[in-house]
Amino acid sequence: MTARLAQRQFYDGYESLKPEDIADAIEFAVDSPRHVNIGHIEILPTFQVPGGLNFERREG
C-alpha cells in the first residue's frame, strides 16, 4: 500500500487526535482532586477507522 493510498483510506475525511487532546487528558488527570483515582484513560477519536467496524466519514 502506498503512503498516498493509506492517507486516503485511513486519514482523509476523518478527524485524528491532536497532541493537545492527549495533553488535555493528562492535565485533567493530574489536576483531579486527591479523592479521585484515575486508573485508566482510553482516548479514541470520535470518527475513526478501527478494524471490523464502520464509522461515518465526514464529507466537506
C-alpha positions, 0 to 999 in steps of 0.5 A, spaced: 500 500 500 502 506 498 503 512 503 498 516 498 493 510 498 493 509 506 492 517 507 486 516 503 483 510 506 485 511 513 486 519 514 482 523 509 475 525 511 476 523 518 478 527 524 485 524 528 487 526 535 491 532 536 497 532 541 493 537 545 487 532 546 492 527 549 495 533 553 488 535 555 487 528 558 493 528 562 492 535 565 485 533 567 488 527 570 493 530 574 489 536 576 483 531 579 482 532 586 486 527 591 479 523 592 479 521 585 483 515 582 484 515 575 486 508 573 485 508 566 484 513 560 482 510 553 482 516 548 479 514 541 477 519 536 470 520 535 470 518 527 475 513 526 477 507 522 478 501 527 478 494 524 471 490 523 467 496 524 464 502 520 464 509 522 461 515 518 466 519 514 465 526 514 464 529 507 466 537 506 
